[in-house]
Amino acid sequence: MRHSDRLAAMRTLRPSPVLVSAFAILALGATPDAAKDATGVYALIDRIVFEPDATNPTRVQLWGVFRVADTFAIENGQLSRIDLNAFRPIERGYMYFAINPTDPATTRAEWTAMARYAGTGQPIAFGARIPPDAEPAPAGSGRVGGLLLEDTARIGSMIRYNGRVRAAHEDVALPDAFPLRMTGFAPPMAASRSLPAVRELLRGATEPAR
């Protein structure tokens, strides 16, 4: 089957539990890198607020416009969709993160880099479409990082991995853990304006807020 046909199948079929594992391995381990977008979030950051301060922050507010990856869907208790290029609609507001306890140093380094881009109009990329602890197992293994894709509870946590965009009026509370990027797939934080997802983000950012 041609690469383009495989992607079309992934986007349209409602796979059975058996096909779910097959599609997951096909998508994560056997398709060319050009067919994947490993980024979890594209963003235009207007301002960044460090908590309690910028010297040794434990939490951060990112204010701006965002596109968050929409890789998996669950319907009726089963995984119904895997799409390695899908993103949620563009959202305005803020994302609120706490230090990722598995790697505080990397978390703070990414926050420092984000601060350099805040207010510049440069789109950035962070997070991961697939969490680092679910990286691909060898093709044909039937698993992703040891995880059976029938485990919808785990898939649910993967859906929530990159956090959520909060409305500007929403109370600043209950931060999400900051999403680390996939080993070997981390793009430069300054995202290319030529990427399809980034072009849409930039167009959306010019539209009046609703």
Secondary structure, 3 states (H helix, E strand, C coil): CCHHHHHHHHHHCCCCHHHHHHHHHHHHHHCCHHHCCCCCEEEEEEEEEEECCCCCCCEEEEEEEEEEECCEEEECCEEEEECCCCECCCEEEEEEEECCCCCHHHHHHHHHHHHHHCCCCCCEEECCCCCHHHCCCCCCCCCECCECCCCHHHHHHHHCCCCCCECCCCCCCCCEECCCCCCCCCCCCECCCCCHHHHHHHHHHCCCCC
